[in-house]
């Protein structure tokens, strides 16, 4: 991945008024993938919206890291179930049309 597709963690932290240690904690818990290039930490651009959600949960809603892990896990399960419902609904509609 090129650095053009990544956001410098220091700029993200300054812009959102957060501690860099929060990004490290998210990385340690598996909620965020950070990349180190030439001793600088970067966040992949495709994870930016997810990271902003995690920042809001932690700083604005005062939810601890364990709570964020639980919420993220439940949201992923809910998304998978929604996809399965759509798939099953599509299969069912084929039989109803006959």
N, C-alpha and C positions, 0 to 999 in steps of 0.2 A: 504494500500500500504506500502510495506517495504521500509526502507531507502536505501536498495541496488538498488532499482528501481528508485531512485531519486538522483539528482545532488545537492550538496550543493550550494546555491545561492552565497555565498561568493567566492567559487572557480570559479564559472562561471564568476562573475564580475571581479575578478583579471585576469583571463585568457583573457577576452575580453576587458579589460580596460574600464569598464563601471561603472556607479554609481548604487549602490543598490536601490536607490530611483526610478530608471527607471523600475526595476522589480515590485516595489510596484505600480507604475503608471499603468503599463500594467495589473496588477491584479485588480486594481480599475476600469479599463475600461472594464474588462471582456475578454481581449485578452490573458490572461495567468492565469493559476491556480497555485498558490503557496501553499505549505503545510508547516505548522509550527510544528516541533517536538522538544520538550524540548528547546524551545525558539530559535531554529535555523530554518532558512528558507531554504526550498528545492524546487526544480523544478522537476516535473515528467520527467523521461527520455524520454517518448514518445512525450513530447512537445519541446524537445531540438532543433530539426531542425526548427520548427516554430519560436521558440525564437531567433535563430540565424538570421532568415530572418528579424524579427522585429528589431533586433539590427542593421543590415545593413541598413534598411530603415531609422532608426532614426539617427544613427551616421555617416554613410557614405554618405547617400543621403540627409541628413538634412531635413527629412520629419517630421513634428510635429505629436503629438499623435493623433490628430483629423484626420489628413490625413492618418495615419496608420490604424485607425479604418475604414475609408472609403474604403481604398484599400483592407483590409482584407474582408470586407463585400462584395465588388464587386467580389473578387476572389472566395469566397464561392458560390456566385450566379452563376458565370461562371462555376465552377466545377459541380454544380447541373444541369445546363443546358446541359453540355457536357454528363453527365450521362443519362439525358433524351433523348438526340439525339441518343446515342448508343442504348438505349432501343427501341426507335421508329424505328430506322434503322433495328434492329433485327426483330422487328415485321413485318416491311414492306418486308423484304427479304423472310419471310415465304410465303407471298402472291405472290411475284414475281416468286418464284420457281414452283408455281402450273401451 
